[in-house]
Amino acid sequence: MNWEAVGAIGELVGAAGVIATLVFLAFQIRQNSKLLRTNTTQLEQNRNLAIAEAIGQSNSQEAAMLALAQNAELSAIFYSGLADFNQLNGQEKLRFASVLGPLIGGVATQWERQLHLSQEMQVIAPNHLLFALEYLATPGGSEWWSQYRLMYPRRFRESIDLELARKGPVVENT
């Protein structure tokens, strides 16, 4: 065997290596494309679930508001709680929380949904926060928030806390 034959064999081995590498890369690209399609589909499904959850939370808000409108006793407890949460007894605190919790939860869900959909938060979020702040800036609402705020997403809590600090508590005239 001479040097030319060794060189030819080397070229064949090199060419086979290049072809094997190209086949491997083609396989990897195809796998990556399938994975990207699967991830895109999953993200779309997650977005749709988030929207459905927000609609469900909105229904909880509506149910809480309807309960206030239809039940004078619950309405009285709710407005007494906004004035002074600590003066409510255990059962009244539970009823108060069963109304305020869904109201604030609905706002938090809508706020988070908008954040995840990458909409302009500086314009949209304050509109939702204003609704929550109407209740949370009261003395009783502020006390309730201090006890239950950890139930809500961190970024929502931070936004509410910032707005409450900026706004200050509202004194109820009863």
Secondary structure by P-SEA (a helix, b strand, c coil): ccaaaaaaaaaaaaaaaaaaaaaaaaaaaaaaaaaaaaaaaaaaaaaaaaaaaaaaaaaaaaaaaaaaaccaaaaaaaaaaaaccccccaaaaaaaaaaaaaaaaaaaaaaaaaaaacccccccaaaaaaaaaaccccaaaaaaaaaccccccaaaaaaaaaaaaaacbbbbcc
